[in-house]
Amino acid sequence: MEKMAQSENRHSSITYFARPGPHNTDETLALAHQRAEALALRTITVASTTGRTGAAAVEIFAGFNLIVVTHSTGFTRPDLQELQDEHRRKIETSGGRVLTCQHAFGGVDRAVRKKLGTYELEEIMACVLRIFGEGAKVACEIALMAADAGLASTAEEIISVGGTGAGADTALIIRPANAQTFFDMRIQEIICKPRF
């Protein structure tokens, strides 16, 4: 009986956005914060290319273990890091951490596709996750990256925020895993996502 009451206590509704995109960022971050507070979750991963979404997240998630995950350097062209210095400064001076590393669903496999014109396993896994939406794929990917970097524990649930193209439109509660144990990762809840 006690388990049932605890389970009911953890119940939450899902917000579905009419269309994907950055216009959902503020509401996505607010919903993620609300759910983090309700469940006492302290680790948040947020995808941010230029840093704008990460800079907005540090204001909302003050006092949390906030990990802002960027594109890898060279993602769009050699040696370019898309995270803007002003946003990096704001994130880091406000207590957030910036993670820049190889994408969990990219890297060498992407090089094979670009050179030989054939998809490899990691990119196929990314395509499968995209059936839930681009933001859901991103949220899963950055959870793996944060776990691999030792910034998120695989023993605790986190909130992971991703987006479609820019900004944020998806928030999931995930029990992360390391990339080498990908199939141990669990999506516990959908907080919000585009309906498409």
PyMOL commands that place a pseudoatom at each C-alpha (Angstrom):
pseudoatom trace, name=CA, resn=MET, resi=1, chain=A, elem=C, hetatm=0, pos=[0.000, 0.000, 0.000]
pseudoatom trace, name=CA, resn=GLU, resi=2, chain=A, elem=C, hetatm=0, pos=[2.848, 2.391, 0.833]
pseudoatom trace, name=CA, resn=LYS, resi=3, chain=A, elem=C, hetatm=0, pos=[4.427, 1.787, -2.587]
pseudoatom trace, name=CA, resn=MET, resi=4, chain=A, elem=C, hetatm=0, pos=[1.143, 2.739, -4.283]
pseudoatom trace, name=CA, resn=ALA, resi=5, chain=A, elem=C, hetatm=0, pos=[0.952, 6.039, -2.385]
pseudoatom trace, name=CA, resn=GLN, resi=6, chain=A, elem=C, hetatm=0, pos=[4.556, 6.848, -3.270]
pseudoatom trace, name=CA, resn=SER, resi=7, chain=A, elem=C, hetatm=0, pos=[3.887, 6.003, -6.907]
pseudoatom trace, name=CA, resn=GLU, resi=8, chain=A, elem=C, hetatm=0, pos=[0.809, 8.239, -7.002]
pseudoatom trace, name=CA, resn=ASN, resi=9, chain=A, elem=C, hetatm=0, pos=[2.833, 11.006, -5.410]
pseudoatom trace, name=CA, resn=ARG, resi=10, chain=A, elem=C, hetatm=0, pos=[5.297, 10.813, -8.281]
pseudoatom trace, name=CA, resn=HIS, resi=11, chain=A, elem=C, hetatm=0, pos=[2.596, 11.067, -10.969]
pseudoatom trace, name=CA, resn=SER, resi=12, chain=A, elem=C, hetatm=0, pos=[2.919, 13.910, -13.428]
pseudoatom trace, name=CA, resn=SER, resi=13, chain=A, elem=C, hetatm=0, pos=[1.188, 15.090, -16.568]
pseudoatom trace, name=CA, resn=ILE, resi=14, chain=A, elem=C, hetatm=0, pos=[2.971, 15.450, -19.898]
pseudoatom trace, name=CA, resn=THR, resi=15, chain=A, elem=C, hetatm=0, pos=[2.975, 18.701, -21.837]
pseudoatom trace, name=CA, resn=TYR, resi=16, chain=A, elem=C, hetatm=0, pos=[2.833, 18.310, -25.611]
pseudoatom trace, name=CA, resn=PHE, resi=17, chain=A, elem=C, hetatm=0, pos=[3.843, 21.313, -27.692]
pseudoatom trace, name=CA, resn=ALA, resi=18, chain=A, elem=C, hetatm=0, pos=[1.947, 21.945, -30.936]
pseudoatom trace, name=CA, resn=ARG, resi=19, chain=A, elem=C, hetatm=0, pos=[5.194, 22.336, -32.868]
pseudoatom trace, name=CA, resn=PRO, resi=20, chain=A, elem=C, hetatm=0, pos=[8.894, 21.878, -32.144]
pseudoatom trace, name=CA, resn=GLY, resi=21, chain=A, elem=C, hetatm=0, pos=[11.422, 24.653, -31.814]
pseudoatom trace, name=CA, resn=PRO, resi=22, chain=A, elem=C, hetatm=0, pos=[13.087, 27.308, -29.690]
pseudoatom trace, name=CA, resn=HIS, resi=23, chain=A, elem=C, hetatm=0, pos=[9.845, 29.170, -28.896]
pseudoatom trace, name=CA, resn=ASN, resi=24, chain=A, elem=C, hetatm=0, pos=[9.246, 26.363, -26.345]
pseudoatom trace, name=CA, resn=THR, resi=25, chain=A, elem=C, hetatm=0, pos=[12.498, 26.971, -24.450]
pseudoatom trace, name=CA, resn=ASP, resi=26, chain=A, elem=C, hetatm=0, pos=[11.190, 29.010, -21.528]
pseudoatom trace, name=CA, resn=GLU, resi=27, chain=A, elem=C, hetatm=0, pos=[8.277, 26.669, -20.857]
pseudoatom trace, name=CA, resn=THR, resi=28, chain=A, elem=C, hetatm=0, pos=[10.461, 23.572, -21.236]
pseudoatom trace, name=CA, resn=LEU, resi=29, chain=A, elem=C, hetatm=0, pos=[12.969, 24.861, -18.670]
pseudoatom trace, name=CA, resn=ALA, resi=30, chain=A, elem=C, hetatm=0, pos=[10.175, 25.915, -16.305]
pseudoatom trace, name=CA, resn=LEU, resi=31, chain=A, elem=C, hetatm=0, pos=[8.462, 22.502, -16.534]
pseudoatom trace, name=CA, resn=ALA, resi=32, chain=A, elem=C, hetatm=0, pos=[11.797, 20.732, -16.015]
pseudoatom trace, name=CA, resn=HIS, resi=33, chain=A, elem=C, hetatm=0, pos=[12.517, 22.855, -12.946]
pseudoatom trace, name=CA, resn=GLN, resi=34, chain=A, elem=C, hetatm=0, pos=[9.060, 22.214, -11.515]
pseudoatom trace, name=CA, resn=ARG, resi=35, chain=A, elem=C, hetatm=0, pos=[9.492, 18.450, -11.905]
pseudoatom trace, name=CA, resn=ALA, resi=36, chain=A, elem=C, hetatm=0, pos=[13.035, 18.534, -10.511]
pseudoatom trace, name=CA, resn=GLU, resi=37, chain=A, elem=C, hetatm=0, pos=[11.751, 20.281, -7.394]
pseudoatom trace, name=CA, resn=ALA, resi=38, chain=A, elem=C, hetatm=0, pos=[8.811, 17.874, -7.035]
pseudoatom trace, name=CA, resn=LEU, resi=39, chain=A, elem=C, hetatm=0, pos=[11.075, 14.815, -7.185]
pseudoatom trace, name=CA, resn=ALA, resi=40, chain=A, elem=C, hetatm=0, pos=[14.132, 16.367, -5.486]
pseudoatom trace, name=CA, resn=LEU, resi=41, chain=A, elem=C, hetatm=0, pos=[16.292, 15.669, -8.524]
pseudoatom trace, name=CA, resn=ARG, resi=42, chain=A, elem=C, hetatm=0, pos=[19.520, 17.687, -8.433]
pseudoatom trace, name=CA, resn=THR, resi=43, chain=A, elem=C, hetatm=0, pos=[21.303, 16.864, -11.720]
pseudoatom trace, name=CA, resn=ILE, resi=44, chain=A, elem=C, hetatm=0, pos=[20.164, 18.524, -14.930]
pseudoatom trace, name=CA, resn=THR, resi=45, chain=A, elem=C, hetatm=0, pos=[21.710, 18.152, -18.382]
pseudoatom trace, name=CA, resn=VAL, resi=46, chain=A, elem=C, hetatm=0, pos=[20.879, 20.766, -21.005]
pseudoatom trace, name=CA, resn=ALA, resi=47, chain=A, elem=C, hetatm=0, pos=[21.966, 20.727, -24.637]
pseudoatom trace, name=CA, resn=SER, resi=48, chain=A, elem=C, hetatm=0, pos=[23.187, 24.102, -25.863]
pseudoatom trace, name=CA, resn=THR, resi=49, chain=A, elem=C, hetatm=0, pos=[24.965, 24.890, -29.111]
pseudoatom trace, name=CA, resn=THR, resi=50, chain=A, elem=C, hetatm=0, pos=[25.653, 28.616, -28.824]
pseudoatom trace, name=CA, resn=GLY, resi=51, chain=A, elem=C, hetatm=0, pos=[25.116, 28.675, -25.065]
pseudoatom trace, name=CA, resn=ARG, resi=52, chain=A, elem=C, hetatm=0, pos=[21.926, 30.733, -25.117]
pseudoatom trace, name=CA, resn=THR, resi=53, chain=A, elem=C, hetatm=0, pos=[19.809, 27.890, -23.715]
pseudoatom trace, name=CA, resn=GLY, resi=54, chain=A, elem=C, hetatm=0, pos=[22.517, 27.038, -21.185]
pseudoatom trace, name=CA, resn=ALA, resi=55, chain=A, elem=C, hetatm=0, pos=[22.666, 30.669, -20.034]
pseudoatom trace, name=CA, resn=ALA, resi=56, chain=A, elem=C, hetatm=0, pos=[18.886, 30.663, -19.551]
pseudoatom trace, name=CA, resn=ALA, resi=57, chain=A, elem=C, hetatm=0, pos=[19.092, 27.356, -17.660]
pseudoatom trace, name=CA, resn=VAL, resi=58, chain=A, elem=C, hetatm=0, pos=[21.625, 28.632, -15.093]
pseudoatom trace, name=CA, resn=GLU, resi=59, chain=A, elem=C, hetatm=0, pos=[19.132, 31.266, -14.008]
pseudoatom trace, name=CA, resn=ILE, resi=60, chain=A, elem=C, hetatm=0, pos=[16.379, 28.697, -13.474]
pseudoatom trace, name=CA, resn=PHE, resi=61, chain=A, elem=C, hetatm=0, pos=[18.542, 25.903, -12.030]
pseudoatom trace, name=CA, resn=ALA, resi=62, chain=A, elem=C, hetatm=0, pos=[20.617, 27.894, -9.526]
pseudoatom trace, name=CA, resn=GLY, resi=63, chain=A, elem=C, hetatm=0, pos=[21.968, 25.515, -6.881]
pseudoatom trace, name=CA, resn=PHE, resi=64, chain=A, elem=C, hetatm=0, pos=[21.523, 22.410, -9.064]
pseudoatom trace, name=CA, resn=ASN, resi=65, chain=A, elem=C, hetatm=0, pos=[24.230, 20.262, -10.629]
pseudoatom trace, name=CA, resn=LEU, resi=66, chain=A, elem=C, hetatm=0, pos=[23.705, 21.821, -14.073]
pseudoatom trace, name=CA, resn=ILE, resi=67, chain=A, elem=C, hetatm=0, pos=[25.678, 20.362, -16.969]
pseudoatom trace, name=CA, resn=VAL, resi=68, chain=A, elem=C, hetatm=0, pos=[25.467, 22.288, -20.236]
pseudoatom trace, name=CA, resn=VAL, resi=69, chain=A, elem=C, hetatm=0, pos=[26.462, 19.995, -23.103]
pseudoatom trace, name=CA, resn=THR, resi=70, chain=A, elem=C, hetatm=0, pos=[27.781, 21.627, -26.258]
pseudoatom trace, name=CA, resn=HIS, resi=71, chain=A, elem=C, hetatm=0, pos=[28.437, 20.398, -29.757]
pseudoatom trace, name=CA, resn=SER, resi=72, chain=A, elem=C, hetatm=0, pos=[31.863, 18.851, -30.093]
pseudoatom trace, name=CA, resn=THR, resi=73, chain=A, elem=C, hetatm=0, pos=[34.502, 21.204, -31.445]
pseudoatom trace, name=CA, resn=GLY, resi=74, chain=A, elem=C, hetatm=0, pos=[34.624, 20.820, -35.216]
pseudoatom trace, name=CA, resn=PHE, resi=75, chain=A, elem=C, hetatm=0, pos=[30.978, 19.711, -35.465]
pseudoatom trace, name=CA, resn=THR, resi=76, chain=A, elem=C, hetatm=0, pos=[30.146, 22.234, -38.204]
pseudoatom trace, name=CA, resn=ARG, resi=77, chain=A, elem=C, hetatm=0, pos=[33.662, 22.992, -39.446]
pseudoatom trace, name=CA, resn=PRO, resi=78, chain=A, elem=C, hetatm=0, pos=[37.213, 22.155, -38.339]
pseudoatom trace, name=CA, resn=ASP, resi=79, chain=A, elem=C, hetatm=0, pos=[38.334, 23.704, -35.049]
pseudoatom trace, name=CA, resn=LEU, resi=80, chain=A, elem=C, hetatm=0, pos=[35.136, 25.710, -34.542]
pseudoatom trace, name=CA, resn=GLN, resi=81, chain=A, elem=C, hetatm=0, pos=[33.510, 25.637, -31.100]
pseudoatom trace, name=CA, resn=GLU, resi=82, chain=A, elem=C, hetatm=0, pos=[30.009, 27.099, -31.459]
pseudoatom trace, name=CA, resn=LEU, resi=83, chain=A, elem=C, hetatm=0, pos=[29.590, 27.923, -27.757]
pseudoatom trace, name=CA, resn=GLN, resi=84, chain=A, elem=C, hetatm=0, pos=[29.865, 31.708, -27.495]
pseudoatom trace, name=CA, resn=ASP, resi=85, chain=A, elem=C, hetatm=0, pos=[32.316, 33.051, -24.923]
pseudoatom trace, name=CA, resn=GLU, resi=86, chain=A, elem=C, hetatm=0, pos=[29.764, 35.365, -23.279]
pseudoatom trace, name=CA, resn=HIS, resi=87, chain=A, elem=C, hetatm=0, pos=[27.404, 32.447, -22.641]
pseudoatom trace, name=CA, resn=ARG, resi=88, chain=A, elem=C, hetatm=0, pos=[30.236, 30.207, -21.394]
pseudoatom trace, name=CA, resn=ARG, resi=89, chain=A, elem=C, hetatm=0, pos=[31.243, 32.903, -18.883]
pseudoatom trace, name=CA, resn=LYS, resi=90, chain=A, elem=C, hetatm=0, pos=[27.677, 33.269, -17.634]
pseudoatom trace, name=CA, resn=ILE, resi=91, chain=A, elem=C, hetatm=0, pos=[27.195, 29.507, -17.293]
pseudoatom trace, name=CA, resn=GLU, resi=92, chain=A, elem=C, hetatm=0, pos=[30.467, 28.958, -15.444]
pseudoatom trace, name=CA, resn=THR, resi=93, chain=A, elem=C, hetatm=0, pos=[30.309, 32.030, -13.185]
pseudoatom trace, name=CA, resn=SER, resi=94, chain=A, elem=C, hetatm=0, pos=[26.759, 31.038, -12.212]
pseudoatom trace, name=CA, resn=GLY, resi=95, chain=A, elem=C, hetatm=0, pos=[27.833, 27.556, -11.099]
pseudoatom trace, name=CA, resn=GLY, resi=96, chain=A, elem=C, hetatm=0, pos=[26.995, 25.542, -14.209]
pseudoatom trace, name=CA, resn=ARG, resi=97, chain=A, elem=C, hetatm=0, pos=[29.500, 23.229, -15.871]
pseudoatom trace, name=CA, resn=VAL, resi=98, chain=A, elem=C, hetatm=0, pos=[30.189, 23.061, -19.586]
pseudoatom trace, name=CA, resn=LEU, resi=99, chain=A, elem=C, hetatm=0, pos=[30.797, 19.658, -21.166]
pseudoatom trace, name=CA, resn=THR, resi=100, chain=A, elem=C, hetatm=0, pos=[32.363, 19.526, -24.620]
pseudoatom trace, name=CA, resn=CYS, resi=101, chain=A, elem=C, hetatm=0, pos=[33.221, 16.048, -25.856]
pseudoatom trace, name=CA, resn=GLN, resi=102, chain=A, elem=C, hetatm=0, pos=[32.535, 13.605, -28.652]
pseudoatom trace, name=CA, resn=HIS, resi=103, chain=A, elem=C, hetatm=0, pos=[28.850, 13.016, -29.361]
pseudoatom trace, name=CA, resn=ALA, resi=104, chain=A, elem=C, hetatm=0, pos=[27.663, 9.655, -28.091]
pseudoatom trace, name=CA, resn=PHE, resi=105, chain=A, elem=C, hetatm=0, pos=[25.830, 8.953, -31.381]
pseudoatom trace, name=CA, resn=GLY, resi=106, chain=A, elem=C, hetatm=0, pos=[28.463, 10.377, -33.738]
pseudoatom trace, name=CA, resn=GLY, resi=107, chain=A, elem=C, hetatm=0, pos=[32.216, 10.556, -33.992]
pseudoatom trace, name=CA, resn=VAL, resi=108, chain=A, elem=C, hetatm=0, pos=[34.088, 7.962, -35.980]
pseudoatom trace, name=CA, resn=ASP, resi=109, chain=A, elem=C, hetatm=0, pos=[30.830, 6.426, -37.226]
pseudoatom trace, name=CA, resn=ARG, resi=110, chain=A, elem=C, hetatm=0, pos=[29.904, 9.800, -38.715]
pseudoatom trace, name=CA, resn=ALA, resi=111, chain=A, elem=C, hetatm=0, pos=[33.291, 9.933, -40.438]
pseudoatom trace, name=CA, resn=VAL, resi=112, chain=A, elem=C, hetatm=0, pos=[32.540, 6.558, -42.057]
pseudoatom trace, name=CA, resn=ARG, resi=113, chain=A, elem=C, hetatm=0, pos=[29.192, 7.872, -43.329]
pseudoatom trace, name=CA, resn=LYS, resi=114, chain=A, elem=C, hetatm=0, pos=[30.744, 11.046, -44.727]
pseudoatom trace, name=CA, resn=LYS, resi=115, chain=A, elem=C, hetatm=0, pos=[33.629, 9.206, -46.397]
pseudoatom trace, name=CA, resn=LEU, resi=116, chain=A, elem=C, hetatm=0, pos=[31.936, 6.003, -47.562]
pseudoatom trace, name=CA, resn=GLY, resi=117, chain=A, elem=C, hetatm=0, pos=[28.276, 6.972, -47.725]
pseudoatom trace, name=CA, resn=THR, resi=118, chain=A, elem=C, hetatm=0, pos=[27.042, 4.292, -45.357]
pseudoatom trace, name=CA, resn=TYR, resi=119, chain=A, elem=C, hetatm=0, pos=[25.508, 4.541, -41.898]
pseudoatom trace, name=CA, resn=GLU, resi=120, chain=A, elem=C, hetatm=0, pos=[27.069, 2.856, -38.892]
pseudoatom trace, name=CA, resn=LEU, resi=121, chain=A, elem=C, hetatm=0, pos=[25.426, 1.594, -35.706]
pseudoatom trace, name=CA, resn=GLU, resi=122, chain=A, elem=C, hetatm=0, pos=[25.615, 4.762, -33.573]
pseudoatom trace, name=CA, resn=GLU, resi=123, chain=A, elem=C, hetatm=0, pos=[23.903, 6.913, -36.189]
pseudoatom trace, name=CA, resn=ILE, resi=124, chain=A, elem=C, hetatm=0, pos=[21.276, 4.226, -36.767]
pseudoatom trace, name=CA, resn=MET, resi=125, chain=A, elem=C, hetatm=0, pos=[20.544, 4.278, -33.019]
pseudoatom trace, name=CA, resn=ALA, resi=126, chain=A, elem=C, hetatm=0, pos=[20.182, 8.071, -33.240]
pseudoatom trace, name=CA, resn=CYS, resi=127, chain=A, elem=C, hetatm=0, pos=[17.715, 7.684, -36.126]
pseudoatom trace, name=CA, resn=VAL, resi=128, chain=A, elem=C, hetatm=0, pos=[15.656, 5.209, -34.092]
pseudoatom trace, name=CA, resn=LEU, resi=129, chain=A, elem=C, hetatm=0, pos=[15.504, 7.584, -31.109]
pseudoatom trace, name=CA, resn=ARG, resi=130, chain=A, elem=C, hetatm=0, pos=[14.351, 10.385, -33.429]
pseudoatom trace, name=CA, resn=ILE, resi=131, chain=A, elem=C, hetatm=0, pos=[11.005, 8.599, -33.854]
pseudoatom trace, name=CA, resn=PHE, resi=132, chain=A, elem=C, hetatm=0, pos=[10.283, 10.143, -30.428]
pseudoatom trace, name=CA, resn=GLY, resi=133, chain=A, elem=C, hetatm=0, pos=[11.534, 13.528, -31.705]
pseudoatom trace, name=CA, resn=GLU, resi=134, chain=A, elem=C, hetatm=0, pos=[14.894, 15.205, -32.208]
pseudoatom trace, name=CA, resn=GLY, resi=135, chain=A, elem=C, hetatm=0, pos=[14.823, 16.625, -28.685]
pseudoatom trace, name=CA, resn=ALA, resi=136, chain=A, elem=C, hetatm=0, pos=[14.311, 13.159, -27.186]
pseudoatom trace, name=CA, resn=LYS, resi=137, chain=A, elem=C, hetatm=0, pos=[17.312, 11.838, -29.107]
pseudoatom trace, name=CA, resn=VAL, resi=138, chain=A, elem=C, hetatm=0, pos=[19.398, 14.767, -27.893]
pseudoatom trace, name=CA, resn=ALA, resi=139, chain=A, elem=C, hetatm=0, pos=[18.257, 14.331, -24.271]
pseudoatom trace, name=CA, resn=CYS, resi=140, chain=A, elem=C, hetatm=0, pos=[19.292, 10.673, -24.332]
pseudoatom trace, name=CA, resn=GLU, resi=141, chain=A, elem=C, hetatm=0, pos=[22.598, 11.445, -26.020]
pseudoatom trace, name=CA, resn=ILE, resi=142, chain=A, elem=C, hetatm=0, pos=[23.668, 14.167, -23.588]
pseudoatom trace, name=CA, resn=ALA, resi=143, chain=A, elem=C, hetatm=0, pos=[22.735, 11.959, -20.622]
pseudoatom trace, name=CA, resn=LEU, resi=144, chain=A, elem=C, hetatm=0, pos=[25.171, 9.341, -21.959]
pseudoatom trace, name=CA, resn=MET, resi=145, chain=A, elem=C, hetatm=0, pos=[27.841, 11.994, -22.516]
pseudoatom trace, name=CA, resn=ALA, resi=146, chain=A, elem=C, hetatm=0, pos=[27.467, 13.403, -18.997]
pseudoatom trace, name=CA, resn=ALA, resi=147, chain=A, elem=C, hetatm=0, pos=[27.673, 9.914, -17.482]
pseudoatom trace, name=CA, resn=ASP, resi=148, chain=A, elem=C, hetatm=0, pos=[30.769, 9.096, -19.537]
pseudoatom trace, name=CA, resn=ALA, resi=149, chain=A, elem=C, hetatm=0, pos=[32.401, 12.323, -18.331]
pseudoatom trace, name=CA, resn=GLY, resi=150, chain=A, elem=C, hetatm=0, pos=[31.633, 11.428, -14.702]
pseudoatom trace, name=CA, resn=LEU, resi=151, chain=A, elem=C, hetatm=0, pos=[29.367, 14.467, -14.286]
pseudoatom trace, name=CA, resn=ALA, resi=152, chain=A, elem=C, hetatm=0, pos=[26.117, 12.503, -13.875]
pseudoatom trace, name=CA, resn=SER, resi=153, chain=A, elem=C, hetatm=0, pos=[25.718, 9.329, -11.832]
pseudoatom trace, name=CA, resn=THR, resi=154, chain=A, elem=C, hetatm=0, pos=[24.265, 6.220, -13.417]
pseudoatom trace, name=CA, resn=ALA, resi=155, chain=A, elem=C, hetatm=0, pos=[22.733, 5.415, -10.019]
pseudoatom trace, name=CA, resn=GLU, resi=156, chain=A, elem=C, hetatm=0, pos=[20.461, 8.466, -9.905]
pseudoatom trace, name=CA, resn=GLU, resi=157, chain=A, elem=C, hetatm=0, pos=[17.680, 9.873, -12.068]
pseudoatom trace, name=CA, resn=ILE, resi=158, chain=A, elem=C, hetatm=0, pos=[18.414, 13.141, -13.836]
pseudoatom trace, name=CA, resn=ILE, resi=159, chain=A, elem=C, hetatm=0, pos=[16.439, 15.563, -15.950]
pseudoatom trace, name=CA, resn=SER, resi=160, chain=A, elem=C, hetatm=0, pos=[17.776, 15.879, -19.468]
pseudoatom trace, name=CA, resn=VAL, resi=161, chain=A, elem=C, hetatm=0, pos=[16.709, 18.722, -21.774]
pseudoatom trace, name=CA, resn=GLY, resi=162, chain=A, elem=C, hetatm=0, pos=[17.116, 18.728, -25.552]
pseudoatom trace, name=CA, resn=GLY, resi=163, chain=A, elem=C, hetatm=0, pos=[15.716, 20.577, -28.503]
pseudoatom trace, name=CA, resn=THR, resi=164, chain=A, elem=C, hetatm=0, pos=[14.883, 20.490, -32.177]
pseudoatom trace, name=CA, resn=GLY, resi=165, chain=A, elem=C, hetatm=0, pos=[17.348, 22.599, -34.133]
pseudoatom trace, name=CA, resn=ALA, resi=166, chain=A, elem=C, hetatm=0, pos=[17.759, 25.324, -31.508]
pseudoatom trace, name=CA, resn=GLY, resi=167, chain=A, elem=C, hetatm=0, pos=[16.503, 26.061, -28.030]
pseudoatom trace, name=CA, resn=ALA, resi=168, chain=A, elem=C, hetatm=0, pos=[14.738, 23.458, -25.905]
pseudoatom trace, name=CA, resn=ASP, resi=169, chain=A, elem=C, hetatm=0, pos=[11.443, 21.647, -26.488]
pseudoatom trace, name=CA, resn=THR, resi=170, chain=A, elem=C, hetatm=0, pos=[11.915, 18.293, -24.759]
pseudoatom trace, name=CA, resn=ALA, resi=171, chain=A, elem=C, hetatm=0, pos=[12.586, 17.320, -21.148]
pseudoatom trace, name=CA, resn=LEU, resi=172, chain=A, elem=C, hetatm=0, pos=[12.901, 13.738, -19.933]
pseudoatom trace, name=CA, resn=ILE, resi=173, chain=A, elem=C, hetatm=0, pos=[13.640, 12.096, -16.631]
pseudoatom trace, name=CA, resn=ILE, resi=174, chain=A, elem=C, hetatm=0, pos=[16.359, 9.572, -17.358]
pseudoatom trace, name=CA, resn=ARG, resi=175, chain=A, elem=C, hetatm=0, pos=[18.400, 7.102, -15.397]
pseudoatom trace, name=CA, resn=PRO, resi=176, chain=A, elem=C, hetatm=0, pos=[21.604, 7.529, -17.405]
pseudoatom trace, name=CA, resn=ALA, resi=177, chain=A, elem=C, hetatm=0, pos=[24.110, 4.891, -18.407]
pseudoatom trace, name=CA, resn=ASN, resi=178, chain=A, elem=C, hetatm=0, pos=[27.586, 4.980, -19.823]
pseudoatom trace, name=CA, resn=ALA, resi=179, chain=A, elem=C, hetatm=0, pos=[27.746, 4.668, -23.607]
pseudoatom trace, name=CA, resn=GLN, resi=180, chain=A, elem=C, hetatm=0, pos=[29.269, 1.201, -23.319]
pseudoatom trace, name=CA, resn=THR, resi=181, chain=A, elem=C, hetatm=0, pos=[26.208, 0.095, -21.319]
pseudoatom trace, name=CA, resn=PHE, resi=182, chain=A, elem=C, hetatm=0, pos=[23.683, 2.082, -23.387]
pseudoatom trace, name=CA, resn=PHE, resi=183, chain=A, elem=C, hetatm=0, pos=[20.913, -0.493, -23.006]
pseudoatom trace, name=CA, resn=ASP, resi=184, chain=A, elem=C, hetatm=0, pos=[20.887, 0.044, -19.231]
pseudoatom trace, name=CA, resn=MET, resi=185, chain=A, elem=C, hetatm=0, pos=[19.666, 3.634, -19.723]
pseudoatom trace, name=CA, resn=ARG, resi=186, chain=A, elem=C, hetatm=0, pos=[16.004, 4.156, -18.831]
pseudoatom trace, name=CA, resn=ILE, resi=187, chain=A, elem=C, hetatm=0, pos=[13.632, 6.939, -19.794]
pseudoatom trace, name=CA, resn=GLN, resi=188, chain=A, elem=C, hetatm=0, pos=[11.591, 7.221, -16.613]
pseudoatom trace, name=CA, resn=GLU, resi=189, chain=A, elem=C, hetatm=0, pos=[9.246, 10.066, -17.576]
pseudoatom trace, name=CA, resn=ILE, resi=190, chain=A, elem=C, hetatm=0, pos=[8.434, 12.466, -20.370]
pseudoatom trace, name=CA, resn=ILE, resi=191, chain=A, elem=C, hetatm=0, pos=[7.975, 15.948, -18.931]
pseudoatom trace, name=CA, resn=CYS, resi=192, chain=A, elem=C, hetatm=0, pos=[7.346, 17.656, -22.261]
pseudoatom trace, name=CA, resn=LYS, resi=193, chain=A, elem=C, hetatm=0, pos=[7.959, 17.195, -25.978]
pseudoatom trace, name=CA, resn=PRO, resi=194, chain=A, elem=C, hetatm=0, pos=[6.558, 18.355, -29.306]
pseudoatom trace, name=CA, resn=ARG, resi=195, chain=A, elem=C, hetatm=0, pos=[3.565, 16.379, -30.504]
pseudoatom trace, name=CA, resn=PHE, resi=196, chain=A, elem=C, hetatm=0, pos=[4.476, 16.809, -34.204]
for i in range(1, 196): cmd.bond("trace and resi %d" % i, "trace and resi %d" % (i + 1))
show_as sticks, trace
zoom trace
